[in-house]
């Protein structure tokens, strides 16, 4: 049975994920995100149930090295150290055209000619985003999406997706299966949207089926949708 690509994100009420670049690279995240111990524990439980994480370069480089270091940082609360263990140990795929190595149980897929299992390592490279804006274009993007389709087909369970560009490309290719949105009661007015602008409009509105919903401290709500 094929796996499911689940795009998991904190969003504002107007569906922005950032008000400015680089907001999510610490424990507390941007000021508009209303994190609590209850919400962190929910993140931990859901992350632990994933079969794998697939992340674009920008998201991956915000997570690493913070979460590997968090595992042994006694100044952090126990739930943060726990998430550090989960993220570090989780099988991960980094989608990047230019990075050639990545540590912490991570493999890289990228441009033309790279394989689903390539690029496992302990160092770090540099370069552009995974699928657009200094990263993939043309055949490179198509090659990466084909590799992700193969990965989805042979992986059971939920596969967490991190990154708006990555999620947009999967949506365009009809490979995105679910949205898991944690909505924080704030209106940002501008910023990075949940999805990038599609190069071609959708043929019809995207229909979603509500699978699950929940409420958390400080007014945060969760909605999980299946993409029809």
C-alpha positions, -999 to +999 in steps of 0.1 A: +000+000+000+014+034-010+023+060+016+006+094+020+023+127+016+011+149+045+019+187+044+022+197+080+024+234+089+017+262+114-004+289+097-020+322+105-057+328+101-049+342+066-028+312+057+006+326+059+035+304+072+061+332+077+059+370+080+096+372+071+123+347+061+140+325+087+114+328+114+113+291+124+149+285+133+146+283+171+124+265+196+098+292+201+095+300+164+081+334+153+063+355+179+029+350+162+030+312+167+013+304+201+033+274+212+026+256+244+037+224+261+004+208+251+010+217+215+046+206+215+036+172+229+010+169+201+037+176+176+059+149+192+032+123+191+023+129+155+060+131+144+067+098+161+040+081+140+055+093+107+073+067+085+096+094+071+101+131+066+107+149+033+120+184+036+131+211+012+165+227+018+153+258+036+133+238+061+160+212+066+186+238+073+163+254+099+159+221+117+196+211+115+216+216+137+191+230+162+172+197+168+202+174+169+218+197+195+185+199+214+187+162+224+213+169+250+206+205+259+196+204+295+184+240+294+155+230+271+123+213+284+119+176+282+094+178+253+119+198+232+147+172+239+122+145+229+115+161+196+152+165+190+155+127+194+125+121+171+137+144+143+173+132+144+164+095+144+136+098+118+145+086+082+146+118+062+148+129+026+163+162+017+152+176-017+180+197-030+197+203-063+230+215-049+235+198-015+256+167-018+258+155+018+235+155+048+237+138+082+213+125+108+197+097+089+191+119+058+194+110+021+193+135-007+174+135-040+180+162-065+187+170-101+189+149-132+206+116-126+204+114-088+187+084-073+163+080-044+190+066-022+219+090-031+237+115-010+238+100+025+265+116+046+275+135+077+286+168+063+267+197+048+267+213+014+255+247+002+232+260-025+198+268-036+163+257-027+151+223-037+126+228-064+125+265-074+140+299-068+176+290-074+169+253-074+152+230-098+137+241-130+126+221-161+139+186-162+155+188-127+122+195-110+104+168-130+132+143-121+128+151-084+091+148-084+094+114-102+117+102-075+093+114-048+065+096-066+085+064-065+094+070-028+057+074-019+047+042-038+071+020-019+067+036+016+039+026+039+023+051+063+024+089+065+053+108+051+057+143+065+062+171+040+081+203+051+083+233+028+059+254+008+077+250-025+080+213-021+043+210-011+033+231-041+051+210-066+036+178-051+001+194-053+007+203-089+017+167-096-014+153-078+009+136-052-001+156-021-026+135+000-033+154+032-030+188+049-023+190+086-027+226+096-022+241+131-039+275+129-028+303+153-053+331+160-034+359+143-037+378+110-003+386+094-016+405+064+014+395+043+042+369+042+050+335+028+017+318+018+009+281+025+013+273-011+034+291-038+016+306-067+010+279-092+024+284-127-009+272-141-043+278-123-061+248-110-087+234-134-113+235-106-113+243-069-094+218-047-119+199-026-109+189+009-125+164+033-121+171+070-107+140+087-099+154+122-100+186+142-088+196+176-083+226+200-052+235+220-041+260+246-040+297+236-066+294+209-047+272+185-068+248+164-059+218+143-075+206+111-065+175+091-078+173+056-077+147+028-072+161-006-100+148-029 
